[in-house]
Amino acid sequence: MYFCKMFQLGKTIVSEDIIEKEFVCNISKCKGQCCIDGDAGAPLEEDELQIMQDVYPKVKPLLRQEGIDAIEEQGLYTTNDWGEHETTLIDGKDCAYVIFDEKNTAMCAFEELYNRGEIEWKKPISCHLYPIRVKDYSQFAAVNYDRWDICDDACSLGKELQVPIYKFTKEALIRKFGEDWYMELEKVAKKMQEEE
């Protein structure tokens, strides 16, 4: 079993891995496999459910028929046994909101519309943060690095480019926790690097 060191930052407990490990998505290698592999949908926050309802009419025309069918059958999102909300899956695999480009790379329909300037919501924060996973508890949130072998190419590219996880996910971390939190994280990272 793997254990990593943690540190506290405000109301978060953060894994040192997000400072020490490198990561840069290598979409040309993995083809967006994280969106079509796995046994659960992407975690959704409570406030994202309404956003999904609001933007769905714009997203629907981009979706594959099997995605639309899954959504019509199961709903815009599903709720697991622990009461947590997740994106709907097609046959328990692909995210229903996945579309494919001409190179057969999985892409997010929400992000595609966001990039076109048609909606203001990029995608679920859990997807934006990946490979970081945030678990909310009553008193704090745990911020961890989620290892997945399909991301081995991302780890190799991150190492090659020398980009730590917290820098790769900067925009998403600021979206989740705010600028001040991220500035504090940078201070911790600097201190850790000086101590090496």
HURA-V374204 format. One record per backbone hydrogen bond with DSSP energy under -0.5 kcal/mol. NH is the residue of the N-H (numbers start at 1). CO is the residue of the C=O. E is the energy in kcal/mol with one decimal. If there is no record, write none. Layout:
# HURA-V374204
[[NH/CO/E] [NH/CO/E]]
This chain:
# HURA-V374204
[[7/14/-2.3] [9/12/-2.9] [12/9/-1.6] [13/141/-2.6] [14/7/-3.6] [14/12/-0.5] [15/143/-2.7] [16/5/-3.1] [18/15/-1.4] [19/16/-1.7] [20/16/-2.4] [21/17/-2.9] [23/163/-2.4] [24/154/-1.7] [29/26/-1.8] [30/26/-2.2] [31/27/-2.0] [33/30/-0.6] [35/32/-1.8] [36/33/-1.4] [37/33/-1.3] [44/85/-2.6] [48/45/-1.4] [49/45/-0.7] [49/46/-1.0] [50/46/-0.6] [51/47/-0.9] [52/48/-2.5] [53/49/-1.7] [54/50/-2.5] [55/51/-2.5] [56/52/-1.5] [58/55/-1.2] [59/55/-1.8] [60/56/-3.1] [61/57/-0.5] [62/59/-2.0] [63/59/-0.9] [63/60/-1.1] [64/98/-0.5] [67/64/-0.6] [68/64/-2.2] [69/65/-2.8] [70/66/-2.0] [71/67/-2.2] [72/68/-2.7] [73/69/-1.9] [74/70/-3.0] [75/71/-2.5] [78/86/-2.8] [80/84/-2.9] [83/80/-2.1] [85/44/-0.5] [86/78/-2.7] [87/42/-1.7] [88/76/-0.8] [90/94/-3.0] [91/89/-0.6] [93/90/-2.1] [94/90/-0.7] [95/35/-2.4] [96/88/-3.0] [98/95/-1.8] [99/107/-2.9] [101/105/-1.8] [104/101/-2.0] [106/31/-2.5] [107/99/-3.4] [109/97/-2.7] [112/108/-2.3] [113/109/-2.0] [114/110/-2.4] [115/111/-2.9] [116/112/-1.3] [117/114/-1.5] [118/113/-2.7] [119/113/-0.7] [122/120/-0.6] [126/43/-0.5] [127/124/-0.9] [128/124/-2.0] [129/125/-2.3] [130/126/-0.7] [132/129/-2.3] [133/144/-2.8] [135/142/-2.4] [136/134/-0.5] [137/140/-2.9] [141/11/-2.0] [142/135/-3.0] [143/13/-3.0] [144/133/-2.7] [144/142/-0.6] [146/131/-3.4] [146/144/-0.5] [147/145/-0.8] [151/148/-2.5] [152/149/-1.7] [155/151/-2.0] [156/152/-2.3] [157/153/-2.4] [158/154/-2.4] [159/155/-2.2] [160/156/-2.4] [161/157/-2.6] [162/158/-1.0] [163/158/-2.2] [164/162/-0.6] [165/21/-2.5] [166/18/-2.6] [167/164/-1.0] [168/164/-2.1] [169/165/-2.3] [170/167/-1.3] [173/169/-2.9] [174/170/-2.5] [175/171/-2.1] [176/172/-2.1] [177/173/-3.3] [178/173/-0.6] [178/174/-1.8] [182/178/-1.8] [183/179/-2.5] [184/180/-2.0] [185/181/-2.1] [186/182/-2.3] [187/183/-1.6] [188/184/-2.1] [189/185/-2.5] [190/186/-2.4] [191/187/-2.3] [192/188/-2.7] [193/189/-2.4] [194/190/-2.1] [195/191/-1.6] [196/192/-0.7] [196/193/-0.5]]
